[in-house]
Amino acid sequence: MTRFICRQCGTQYADTEAPPPSCLICTDDRQYVRWTGQDWLTLADLQKSHTHKFTSEGEGVTGIAMEPNFAINQRPLLLESKAGNVLWECHTLLTDATIAEVNRRGGLSAIAISHPHYYSTMLEWSDAFGGVPIYIHANDRHWVMRRGPQIVHWTGATLRMNGEMTLVLCGGHFPGGQVLHWDAGEGGKGALFTGDIMMVAQTRRHVTFMHSFPNYMPLNASAVRGIASAVEPYAYDAVYGAWTGLNIKGGGKQAVAVSVERYIHAIAG
């Protein structure tokens, strides 16, 4: 039995004797199947060809990027907190060297992931750090391709993960799309970790919203206003996106407010 991984999106599937006929994540209209057709590999395959690079992206915020690029190529963030270290987002590669480096920094107390495109090998990561809980909103339960008791399918609008961090249901890109707010982030000014529920734009002064990024399908105005309403109660100075360096450092809350109105004006015509 093998835990096959989709080469296009990086999602690991439950143990099977043969690869699945297709990837549910990639056949959805938010993603796409490789132009050369569905293809699979294993974690062992990836460990032979890829490594991790740890990069400081903020106070207590460390990016864990995969080199060379693979699949969607998001980079998780290690949030080093007095309330317990949290891995925000996940990706497919996991190596002994990475486990050792994370443990050197205090290990993990939990994992939280914004939406299904980044679930990847989340159970492998959890197991490597003692079976820590993985927080995913129950609205996205359908998209979990490999299940395990570590996964916490929380419900409602918010979840206080620990003394400093809160998960906020935003929806939008996926029904269970969530962001993470860190009260103590940015020296107490607050930080918001958004994945691509709110994608940090290349200007690094704005965010944007999409139903599908690769297929250029915009999100409707109602959904965008819902996201804005969900995060409005929280104070934050920085917004951390899904790729290395795509962060808004300073004035993050105002940048989101301006971006919401800019986006709605653009799609309204």
Backbone as CSV, one residue per row, in Angstrom:
resi,resn,N_x,N_y,N_z,CA_x,CA_y,CA_z,C_x,C_y,C_z
1,MET,0.845,-1.197,0.000,0.000,0.000,0.000,0.884,1.252,0.000
2,THR,0.445,2.263,-0.740,1.244,3.470,-0.923,0.379,4.700,-0.708
3,ARG,0.962,5.738,-0.108,0.296,7.028,0.025,0.719,7.882,-1.168
4,PHE,-0.076,7.853,-2.211,0.262,8.577,-3.436,0.020,10.071,-3.259
5,ILE,0.871,10.865,-3.918,0.800,12.322,-3.881,0.577,12.840,-5.297
6,CYS,-0.395,13.730,-5.440,-0.634,14.362,-6.741,0.510,15.317,-7.054
7,ARG,1.144,15.135,-8.201,2.278,15.975,-8.564,1.856,17.410,-8.865
8,GLN,0.603,17.621,-9.238,0.168,18.955,-9.609,-0.154,19.835,-8.387
9,CYS,-0.848,19.274,-7.387,-1.242,20.092,-6.240,-0.510,19.728,-4.955
10,GLY,0.162,18.566,-4.929,0.920,18.173,-3.753,0.115,17.506,-2.663
11,THR,-1.137,17.138,-2.936,-1.988,16.514,-1.925,-1.679,15.033,-1.784
12,GLN,-1.525,14.594,-0.539,-1.290,13.172,-0.266,-2.625,12.465,-0.016
13,TYR,-2.775,11.299,-0.642,-3.995,10.505,-0.507,-3.779,9.356,0.468
14,ALA,-4.865,8.752,0.911,-4.802,7.604,1.820,-4.161,6.413,1.117
15,ASP,-3.690,5.452,1.911,-3.001,4.279,1.381,-3.876,3.489,0.402
16,THR,-3.323,3.228,-0.777,-3.986,2.395,-1.771,-2.936,1.558,-2.492
17,GLU,-3.372,0.498,-3.133,-2.440,-0.340,-3.888,-2.036,0.309,-5.204
18,ALA,-2.960,1.025,-5.824,-2.701,1.694,-7.103,-3.072,3.166,-6.974
19,PRO,-2.486,4.039,-7.775,-2.837,5.459,-7.703,-4.323,5.679,-7.982
20,PRO,-4.934,6.678,-7.358,-6.322,7.020,-7.691,-6.438,7.373,-9.173
21,PRO,-7.619,7.206,-9.755,-7.780,7.530,-11.179,-7.599,9.012,-11.486
22,SER,-7.913,9.865,-10.505,-7.755,11.311,-10.693,-7.654,11.967,-9.327
23,CYS,-7.264,13.229,-9.317,-7.154,13.996,-8.078,-8.388,14.883,-7.930
24,LEU,-9.128,14.678,-6.855,-10.349,15.456,-6.622,-10.048,16.942,-6.510
25,ILE,-8.915,17.286,-5.906,-8.548,18.693,-5.753,-8.332,19.340,-7.121
26,CYS,-7.636,18.644,-8.010,-7.266,19.234,-9.302,-8.405,19.237,-10.316
27,THR,-9.366,18.329,-10.189,-10.493,18.321,-11.130,-11.569,19.327,-10.734
28,ASP,-11.457,19.937,-9.571,-12.338,21.022,-9.155,-12.007,22.271,-9.973
29,ASP,-12.989,23.163,-10.153,-12.754,24.308,-11.051,-11.826,25.367,-10.466
30,ARG,-11.415,25.202,-9.211,-10.449,26.142,-8.641,-9.007,25.765,-8.947
31,GLN,-8.797,24.553,-9.445,-7.455,24.072,-9.730,-7.469,23.508,-11.161
32,TYR,-6.499,22.744,-11.554,-6.474,22.181,-12.897,-5.576,20.952,-12.917
33,VAL,-5.842,20.068,-13.883,-5.039,18.864,-14.073,-3.832,19.230,-14.938
34,ARG,-2.695,18.610,-14.650,-1.487,18.859,-15.442,-1.769,18.715,-16.935
35,TRP,-1.170,19.558,-17.723,-1.384,19.493,-19.169,-0.968,18.141,-19.739
36,THR,0.000,17.500,-19.104,0.465,16.181,-19.573,-0.333,15.032,-18.970
37,GLY,-1.343,15.379,-18.148,-2.189,14.355,-17.546,-1.866,14.119,-16.082
38,GLN,-2.761,13.421,-15.416,-2.595,13.123,-14.000,-1.311,12.334,-13.756
39,ASP,-0.571,12.736,-12.701,0.686,12.071,-12.390,0.842,12.004,-10.878
40,TRP,1.512,10.960,-10.408,1.635,10.723,-8.973,3.081,10.457,-8.594
41,LEU,3.421,10.752,-7.356,4.717,10.389,-6.788,4.517,10.129,-5.305
42,THR,5.601,9.859,-4.568,5.525,9.605,-3.137,6.397,10.592,-2.383
43,LEU,6.226,10.619,-1.071,7.060,11.480,-0.247,8.526,11.082,-0.370
44,ALA,8.788,9.795,-0.435,10.170,9.329,-0.594,10.778,9.847,-1.891
45,ASP,9.994,9.877,-2.963,10.473,10.432,-4.234,10.877,11.895,-4.056
46,LEU,10.035,12.641,-3.387,10.261,14.079,-3.222,11.480,14.354,-2.344
47,GLN,11.683,13.521,-1.353,12.834,13.700,-0.460,14.169,13.527,-1.181
48,LYS,14.160,12.830,-2.297,15.388,12.630,-3.068,15.745,13.841,-3.921
49,SER,14.772,14.687,-4.206,14.994,15.758,-5.176,14.823,17.169,-4.625
50,HIS,14.274,17.305,-3.406,13.945,18.630,-2.885,14.479,18.821,-1.469
51,THR,14.670,20.083,-1.100,15.114,20.444,0.245,14.287,21.629,0.740
52,HIS,14.532,22.000,2.002,13.873,23.157,2.587,14.869,24.290,2.822
53,LYS,14.350,25.498,2.731,15.116,26.685,3.089,14.324,27.473,4.127
54,PHE,14.934,27.737,5.282,14.294,28.501,6.345,14.673,29.970,6.189
55,THR,13.661,30.846,6.179,13.892,32.273,5.968,13.090,33.084,6.971
56,SER,13.722,34.008,7.664,13.013,34.898,8.575,12.159,35.874,7.771
57,GLU,10.865,35.934,8.101,9.971,36.856,7.396,9.364,37.900,8.319
58,GLY,9.644,37.783,9.616,9.129,38.736,10.571,9.529,38.297,11.964
59,GLU,9.149,39.073,12.945,9.474,38.737,14.331,8.740,37.464,14.745
60,GLY,9.503,36.395,14.959,8.904,35.124,15.332,8.220,34.409,14.190
61,VAL,8.457,34.839,12.962,7.811,34.252,11.783,8.885,33.745,10.826
62,THR,8.913,32.434,10.594,9.930,31.830,9.737,9.274,31.072,8.596
63,GLY,9.642,31.421,7.377,9.152,30.709,6.212,9.919,29.414,6.007
64,ILE,9.213,28.376,5.553,9.842,27.090,5.246,9.561,26.800,3.772
65,ALA,10.437,27.266,2.913,10.231,27.169,1.469,10.840,25.880,0.922
66,MET,10.213,25.340,-0.119,10.714,24.139,-0.772,11.534,24.524,-1.994
67,GLU,12.686,23.882,-2.160,13.552,24.138,-3.313,13.944,22.820,-3.973
68,PRO,13.842,22.724,-5.312,13.223,23.700,-6.217,11.701,23.726,-6.052
69,ASN,11.030,24.571,-6.829,9.579,24.696,-6.740,8.890,23.355,-6.962
70,PHE,7.758,23.194,-6.285,6.969,21.973,-6.462,5.495,22.302,-6.301
71,ALA,4.674,21.730,-7.181,3.214,21.848,-7.111,2.803,23.323,-7.028
72,ILE,1.888,23.671,-6.123,1.416,25.049,-6.006,2.498,25.943,-5.412
73,ASN,3.386,25.339,-4.641,4.601,25.977,-4.144,4.375,27.019,-3.058
74,GLN,3.285,26.903,-2.308,3.114,27.746,-1.123,4.219,27.448,-0.115
75,ARG,4.501,28.412,0.759,5.474,28.165,1.818,4.778,28.289,3.181
76,PRO,4.887,27.258,3.997,4.349,27.346,5.354,5.134,28.359,6.181
77,LEU,4.516,28.786,7.266,5.170,29.698,8.200,5.181,29.077,9.597
78,LEU,6.342,29.083,10.218,6.474,28.647,11.600,6.309,29.876,12.486
79,LEU,5.267,29.875,13.310,4.985,30.989,14.217,5.483,30.597,15.598
80,GLU,6.550,31.252,16.037,7.174,30.923,17.313,6.571,31.805,18.401
81,SER,5.724,31.184,19.217,4.911,31.906,20.183,5.134,31.372,21.585
82,LYS,4.985,32.247,22.586,5.055,31.814,23.976,3.910,30.868,24.314
83,ALA,2.836,30.933,23.539,1.684,30.063,23.760,1.844,28.714,23.069
84,GLY,2.973,28.506,22.393,3.224,27.270,21.666,3.407,27.542,20.186
85,ASN,4.401,26.931,19.579,4.670,27.138,18.159,3.573,26.526,17.301
86,VAL,3.206,27.241,16.255,2.161,26.791,15.338,2.713,26.808,13.914
87,LEU,2.418,25.758,13.163,2.713,25.747,11.732,1.476,26.242,11.003
88,TRP,1.612,27.388,10.346,0.514,27.935,9.553,0.734,27.523,8.099
89,GLU,-0.222,26.827,7.532,-0.154,26.211,6.216,0.782,24.992,6.259
90,CYS,0.796,24.262,5.164,1.608,23.064,5.080,1.987,22.874,3.618
91,HIS,3.030,22.103,3.378,3.290,21.653,2.012,3.851,20.242,2.049
92,THR,4.201,19.704,0.902,4.346,18.267,0.766,5.631,17.705,1.349
93,LEU,6.733,18.415,1.188,8.016,17.874,1.628,8.127,17.852,3.151
94,LEU,8.724,16.796,3.676,9.101,16.717,5.074,10.351,15.855,5.170
95,THR,11.391,16.370,5.813,12.657,15.648,5.921,13.115,15.601,7.380
96,ASP,14.059,14.698,7.647,14.624,14.611,8.997,15.291,15.923,9.392
97,ALA,15.943,16.564,8.431,16.621,17.829,8.719,15.611,18.907,9.108
98,THR,14.466,18.925,8.444,13.433,19.909,8.765,12.844,19.645,10.143
99,ILE,12.589,18.391,10.442,12.061,18.036,11.765,13.030,18.483,12.852
100,ALA,14.309,18.240,12.634,15.320,18.621,13.616,15.361,20.135,13.807
101,GLU,15.259,20.895,12.716,15.333,22.350,12.811,14.102,22.913,13.523
102,VAL,12.925,22.389,13.208,11.714,22.854,13.899,11.784,22.508,15.384
103,ASN,12.256,21.320,15.703,12.396,20.945,17.113,13.412,21.826,17.833
104,ARG,14.470,22.221,17.120,15.459,23.118,17.723,14.832,24.454,18.096
105,ARG,13.805,24.838,17.360,13.118,26.105,17.608,11.950,25.954,18.590
106,GLY,11.771,24.757,19.130,10.708,24.570,20.118,9.614,23.622,19.701
107,GLY,9.748,22.998,18.519,8.759,22.024,18.070,7.447,22.664,17.666
108,LEU,6.400,21.870,17.639,5.068,22.345,17.259,4.056,21.962,18.326
109,SER,3.085,22.850,18.532,1.939,22.527,19.384,0.684,22.308,18.558
110,ALA,0.683,22.818,17.311,-0.500,22.693,16.463,-0.156,23.066,15.027
111,ILE,-1.041,22.657,14.126,-0.984,23.020,12.708,-2.348,23.597,12.339
112,ALA,-2.366,24.650,11.536,-3.623,25.201,11.024,-3.415,25.542,9.553
113,ILE,-4.419,25.255,8.729,-4.275,25.383,7.274,-5.479,26.138,6.718
114,SER,-5.214,27.100,5.851,-6.263,28.010,5.396,-7.325,27.336,4.548
115,HIS,-6.910,26.409,3.647,-7.890,25.829,2.725,-7.290,24.582,2.072
116,PRO,-8.090,23.798,1.337,-7.659,22.468,0.875,-6.454,22.428,-0.045
117,HIS,-6.148,23.476,-0.777,-4.993,23.434,-1.680,-3.676,23.250,-0.933
118,TYR,-3.691,23.510,0.382,-2.458,23.440,1.161,-2.448,22.283,2.172
119,TYR,-3.398,21.358,2.074,-3.429,20.245,3.033,-2.217,19.328,2.858
120,SER,-1.823,19.073,1.632,-0.598,18.343,1.276,-0.368,17.121,2.168
121,THR,0.773,17.060,2.877,1.092,15.907,3.738,0.899,16.268,5.208
122,MET,-0.204,16.913,5.520,-0.408,17.442,6.868,-0.336,16.363,7.952
123,LEU,-0.805,15.160,7.673,-0.734,14.105,8.679,0.703,13.642,8.919
124,GLU,1.525,13.657,7.888,2.943,13.329,8.061,3.597,14.339,9.014
125,TRP,3.285,15.617,8.823,3.833,16.662,9.684,3.343,16.491,11.119
126,SER,2.069,16.234,11.286,1.535,16.048,12.631,2.223,14.887,13.341
127,ASP,2.324,13.758,12.655,2.943,12.572,13.255,4.391,12.836,13.649
128,ALA,5.106,13.617,12.819,6.512,13.892,13.086,6.720,14.705,14.357
129,PHE,5.675,15.410,14.796,5.783,16.245,15.983,4.828,15.785,17.090
130,GLY,4.665,14.459,17.169,3.929,13.880,18.287,2.429,13.828,18.125
131,GLY,1.935,13.946,16.895,0.501,13.878,16.671,-0.245,15.147,17.063
132,VAL,0.377,16.308,16.825,-0.256,17.578,17.202,-1.546,17.772,16.401
133,PRO,-2.510,18.514,16.963,-3.780,18.713,16.248,-3.607,19.555,14.989
134,ILE,-4.447,19.240,14.002,-4.495,19.991,12.748,-5.872,20.641,12.676
135,TYR,-5.919,21.964,12.688,-7.195,22.676,12.723,-7.648,23.061,11.313
136,ILE,-8.787,22.491,10.929,-9.406,22.726,9.622,-10.888,22.984,9.865
137,HIS,-11.461,23.950,9.180,-12.888,24.195,9.401,-13.733,23.060,8.823
138,ALA,-14.804,22.723,9.535,-15.660,21.605,9.137,-16.293,21.803,7.764
139,ASN,-16.423,23.057,7.311,-17.011,23.310,5.989,-16.179,22.706,4.862
140,ASP,-14.893,22.416,5.130,-14.014,21.862,4.095,-13.656,20.398,4.350
141,ARG,-14.421,19.729,5.193,-14.181,18.325,5.509,-14.138,17.457,4.240
142,HIS,-14.969,17.787,3.267,-15.083,17.005,2.027,-13.767,16.890,1.277
143,TRP,-12.875,17.871,1.464,-11.649,17.940,0.674,-10.455,17.272,1.336
144,VAL,-10.650,16.636,2.460,-9.560,15.933,3.138,-9.388,14.562,2.487
145,MET,-8.271,14.359,1.817,-8.057,13.140,1.038,-7.414,12.014,1.857
146,ARG,-6.824,12.351,2.985,-6.302,11.339,3.908,-6.704,11.757,5.316
147,ARG,-7.482,10.951,5.974,-8.071,11.325,7.250,-7.303,10.727,8.418
148,GLY,-7.414,11.373,9.567,-6.749,10.893,10.763,-7.308,11.568,11.995
149,PRO,-7.129,10.981,13.167,-7.680,11.541,14.402,-7.062,12.868,14.806
150,GLN,-5.906,13.217,14.210,-5.277,14.498,14.545,-6.061,15.689,13.996
151,ILE,-6.904,15.453,12.986,-7.610,16.550,12.329,-8.792,16.991,13.188
152,VAL,-8.814,18.273,13.513,-9.907,18.868,14.284,-10.764,19.676,13.322
153,HIS,-11.959,19.179,13.032,-12.880,19.897,12.147,-13.744,20.827,13.010
154,TRP,-13.246,22.029,13.238,-13.954,22.943,14.127,-15.131,23.601,13.407
155,THR,-16.082,24.078,14.174,-17.284,24.701,13.622,-17.450,26.100,14.202
156,GLY,-18.346,26.862,13.604,-18.603,28.213,14.080,-17.799,29.248,13.337
157,ALA,-17.766,30.465,13.891,-17.140,31.602,13.210,-15.693,31.820,13.625
158,THR,-15.329,31.480,14.866,-13.959,31.663,15.340,-13.571,30.525,16.264
159,LEU,-12.273,30.294,16.374,-11.742,29.307,17.306,-10.480,29.870,17.943
160,ARG,-10.471,29.983,19.262,-9.278,30.419,19.976,-8.365,29.212,20.125
161,MET,-7.273,29.184,19.349,-6.372,28.038,19.346,-5.536,27.965,20.609
162,ASN,-5.075,29.107,21.061,-4.258,29.182,22.269,-4.385,30.592,22.828
163,GLY,-3.551,30.947,23.773,-3.679,32.248,24.417,-3.376,33.440,23.543
164,GLU,-2.835,33.212,22.342,-2.449,34.323,21.473,-3.061,34.273,20.075
165,MET,-3.590,33.124,19.660,-3.966,32.949,18.254,-5.423,32.518,18.101
166,THR,-6.075,33.102,17.082,-7.477,32.815,16.788,-7.634,32.493,15.313
167,LEU,-8.365,31.423,15.026,-8.757,31.129,13.652,-10.092,31.801,13.364
168,VAL,-10.196,32.397,12.176,-11.392,33.143,11.785,-11.930,32.566,10.481
169,LEU,-13.164,32.119,10.489,-13.801,31.623,9.270,-14.119,32.800,8.352
170,CYS,-13.592,32.739,7.134,-13.840,33.792,6.146,-14.612,33.287,4.937
171,GLY,-14.499,31.992,4.617,-15.112,31.498,3.389,-14.428,32.098,2.179
172,GLY,-15.208,32.331,1.136,-14.649,32.937,-0.071,-14.079,31.899,-1.009
173,HIS,-12.767,31.813,-1.058,-12.070,30.892,-1.958,-12.567,29.454,-1.782
174,PHE,-12.806,29.038,-0.558,-13.456,27.777,-0.211,-14.443,28.059,0.915
175,PRO,-15.503,27.253,1.058,-16.491,27.505,2.114,-15.877,27.543,3.518
176,GLY,-14.844,26.739,3.750,-14.202,26.712,5.053,-12.925,27.519,5.113
177,GLY,-12.714,28.415,4.171,-11.490,29.214,4.154,-11.306,29.971,5.464
178,GLN,-10.132,29.809,6.086,-9.877,30.440,7.373,-8.571,31.213,7.340
179,VAL,-8.497,32.233,8.190,-7.257,32.974,8.396,-6.891,32.863,9.871
180,LEU,-5.639,33.198,10.188,-5.168,33.137,11.567,-4.766,34.526,12.026
181,HIS,-5.285,34.927,13.178,-4.906,36.199,13.780,-4.035,35.926,15.001
182,TRP,-2.889,36.606,15.060,-1.945,36.452,16.169,-1.900,37.761,16.938
183,ASP,-2.514,37.767,18.117,-2.563,38.985,18.935,-1.181,39.561,19.182
184,ALA,-0.250,38.689,19.541,1.081,39.127,19.959,2.038,39.329,18.791
185,GLY,1.589,39.073,17.581,2.451,39.224,16.415,2.876,40.668,16.201
186,GLU,3.983,40.841,15.495,4.503,42.170,15.168,4.698,43.012,16.431
187,GLY,5.285,42.404,17.454,5.575,43.132,18.672,4.345,43.621,19.408
188,GLY,3.236,42.881,19.253,2.003,43.236,19.940,1.040,44.054,19.104
189,LYS,1.443,44.447,17.897,0.545,45.198,17.007,-0.446,44.290,16.292
190,GLY,-0.161,42.983,16.291,-1.049,42.017,15.663,-0.635,41.687,14.241
191,ALA,-0.876,40.434,13.857,-0.572,39.981,12.500,-1.690,39.072,12.017
192,LEU,-1.949,39.142,10.722,-2.979,38.327,10.080,-2.311,37.441,9.037
193,PHE,-2.601,36.146,9.095,-2.015,35.162,8.184,-3.140,34.636,7.309
194,THR,-3.031,34.883,5.994,-4.207,34.752,5.134,-4.123,33.692,4.052
195,GLY,-2.935,33.101,3.805,-2.840,32.202,2.651,-3.292,32.938,1.412
196,ASP,-4.184,32.319,0.631,-4.782,33.092,-0.459,-6.297,33.230,-0.286
197,ILE,-6.759,33.148,0.969,-8.121,33.610,1.265,-8.162,35.115,1.010
198,MET,-7.105,35.800,1.420,-6.802,37.156,0.955,-5.381,37.093,0.412
199,MET,-5.235,37.122,-0.881,-3.915,37.009,-1.498,-3.194,38.352,-1.461
200,VAL,-1.996,38.379,-0.887,-1.193,39.597,-0.914,-0.706,39.820,-2.345
201,ALA,-0.995,41.010,-2.880,-0.651,41.339,-4.262,0.834,41.681,-4.380
202,GLN,1.306,41.718,-5.606,2.723,41.986,-5.854,3.140,43.380,-5.404
203,THR,2.199,44.303,-5.281,2.533,45.627,-4.742,2.985,45.552,-3.293
204,ARG,2.551,44.503,-2.594,2.742,44.349,-1.148,2.148,45.539,-0.378
205,ARG,1.131,46.152,-0.995,0.345,47.202,-0.335,-1.143,46.875,-0.381
206,HIS,-1.482,45.788,-1.083,-2.879,45.427,-1.272,-3.046,43.914,-1.152
207,VAL,-4.313,43.508,-0.971,-4.681,42.096,-1.094,-5.735,41.989,-2.187
208,THR,-5.955,40.761,-2.642,-7.004,40.542,-3.626,-7.712,39.227,-3.320
209,PHE,-8.752,38.934,-4.082,-9.637,37.819,-3.781,-10.006,37.108,-5.077
210,MET,-10.056,35.772,-5.030,-10.447,35.023,-6.225,-11.163,33.732,-5.822
211,HIS,-12.088,33.306,-6.664,-12.627,31.954,-6.544,-11.576,30.967,-7.029
212,SER,-10.970,31.256,-8.176,-9.867,30.440,-8.694,-8.768,31.357,-9.191
213,PHE,-7.581,31.194,-8.634,-6.433,31.987,-9.087,-5.906,31.496,-10.435
214,PRO,-5.612,30.197,-10.613,-5.054,29.775,-11.904,-6.044,29.886,-13.055
215,ASN,-7.348,29.803,-12.764,-8.351,29.860,-13.822,-9.020,31.225,-13.938
216,TYR,-8.494,32.208,-13.205,-8.905,33.613,-13.327,-10.406,33.803,-13.135
217,MET,-10.956,33.211,-12.090,-12.375,33.354,-11.772,-12.501,34.218,-10.517
218,PRO,-13.009,35.429,-10.647,-13.064,36.336,-9.500,-14.097,35.897,-8.463
219,LEU,-13.932,36.427,-7.270,-14.883,36.195,-6.191,-15.936,37.296,-6.232
220,ASN,-17.176,36.954,-5.870,-18.243,37.951,-5.946,-18.156,38.954,-4.793
221,ALA,-18.809,40.088,-4.960,-18.715,41.186,-3.996,-19.244,40.791,-2.625
222,SER,-20.308,40.014,-2.591,-20.884,39.606,-1.312,-19.893,38.788,-0.489
223,ALA,-19.206,37.855,-1.156,-18.217,37.030,-0.464,-17.057,37.876,0.049
224,VAL,-16.623,38.853,-0.738,-15.515,39.712,-0.336,-15.902,40.562,0.876
225,ARG,-17.107,41.100,0.865,-17.551,41.867,2.022,-17.679,40.971,3.256
226,GLY,-18.037,39.710,3.051,-18.095,38.775,4.163,-16.729,38.538,4.784
227,ILE,-15.706,38.418,3.954,-14.338,38.262,4.450,-13.924,39.499,5.244
228,ALA,-14.201,40.671,4.677,-13.838,41.916,5.355,-14.533,42.022,6.711
229,SER,-15.788,41.637,6.770,-16.542,41.690,8.022,-15.977,40.725,9.053
230,ALA,-15.532,39.547,8.606,-15.017,38.536,9.527,-13.754,38.992,10.241
231,VAL,-12.886,39.737,9.537,-11.606,40.152,10.144,-11.657,41.545,10.753
232,GLU,-12.748,42.266,10.573,-12.849,43.639,11.050,-12.603,43.779,12.562
233,PRO,-13.058,42.848,13.400,-12.856,43.042,14.845,-11.402,42.960,15.313
234,TYR,-10.494,42.547,14.457,-9.126,42.254,14.885,-8.159,43.370,14.503
235,ALA,-7.222,43.641,15.399,-6.155,44.618,15.129,-4.951,43.884,14.553
236,TYR,-4.392,44.424,13.478,-3.195,43.808,12.896,-2.447,44.845,12.064
237,ASP,-1.129,44.781,12.174,-0.263,45.704,11.448,0.333,45.057,10.206
238,ALA,0.418,43.715,10.211,1.023,42.991,9.091,0.063,41.945,8.561
239,VAL,0.192,41.679,7.271,-0.555,40.603,6.614,0.461,39.710,5.918
240,TYR,0.427,38.419,6.245,1.352,37.453,5.653,0.609,36.600,4.630
241,GLY,1.108,36.619,3.388,0.486,35.863,2.310,1.039,34.457,2.193
242,ALA,0.857,33.856,1.017,1.132,32.429,0.833,2.502,32.123,0.241
243,TRP,3.219,33.140,-0.221,4.518,32.906,-0.844,5.596,33.760,-0.175
244,THR,6.822,33.307,-0.264,7.941,33.982,0.382,8.000,35.456,-0.004
245,GLY,7.999,36.315,0.997,8.139,37.746,0.761,6.865,38.473,0.403
246,LEU,5.789,37.763,0.113,4.520,38.429,-0.213,3.778,38.729,1.084
247,ASN,4.245,39.773,1.749,3.704,40.197,3.033,3.523,41.707,3.017
248,ILE,2.523,42.175,3.739,2.342,43.611,3.957,2.868,43.907,5.353
249,LYS,3.919,44.690,5.441,4.550,44.987,6.727,4.289,46.447,7.073
250,GLY,3.296,46.658,7.915,2.933,48.013,8.316,1.636,48.463,7.669
251,GLY,0.696,48.916,8.489,-0.574,49.406,7.959,-1.433,48.330,7.343
252,GLY,-1.316,47.110,7.830,-2.014,45.982,7.208,-3.527,46.107,7.217
253,LYS,-4.090,46.550,8.341,-5.557,46.629,8.422,-6.111,47.669,7.449
254,GLN,-5.463,48.808,7.364,-5.893,49.835,6.411,-5.721,49.339,4.983
255,ALA,-4.641,48.606,4.714,-4.417,48.072,3.368,-5.531,47.131,2.958
256,VAL,-6.010,46.305,3.889,-7.111,45.388,3.579,-8.386,46.175,3.290
257,ALA,-8.687,47.184,4.096,-9.893,47.983,3.888,-9.883,48.657,2.523
258,VAL,-8.743,49.250,2.161,-8.618,49.898,0.850,-8.758,48.868,-0.263
259,SER,-8.170,47.700,-0.079,-8.189,46.656,-1.104,-9.593,46.133,-1.358
260,VAL,-10.380,45.993,-0.295,-11.758,45.510,-0.450,-12.548,46.463,-1.339
261,GLU,-12.465,47.753,-1.056,-13.215,48.720,-1.857,-12.674,48.799,-3.280
262,ARG,-11.373,48.720,-3.437,-10.762,48.741,-4.763,-11.227,47.550,-5.598
263,TYR,-11.230,46.385,-4.979,-11.633,45.160,-5.676,-13.111,45.231,-6.098
264,ILE,-13.970,45.629,-5.175,-15.408,45.678,-5.486,-15.684,46.709,-6.578
265,HIS,-14.984,47.828,-6.529,-15.136,48.826,-7.596,-14.715,48.251,-8.942
266,ALA,-13.640,47.462,-8.944,-13.143,46.901,-10.214,-14.109,45.905,-10.823
267,ILE,-14.725,45.041,-9.998,-15.620,44.019,-10.575,-17.010,44.582,-10.862
268,ALA,-17.337,45.746,-10.255,-18.646,46.332,-10.480,-18.727,47.045,-11.816
269,GLY,-17.579,47.456,-12.358,-17.572,48.117,-13.654,-17.884,49.595,-13.533
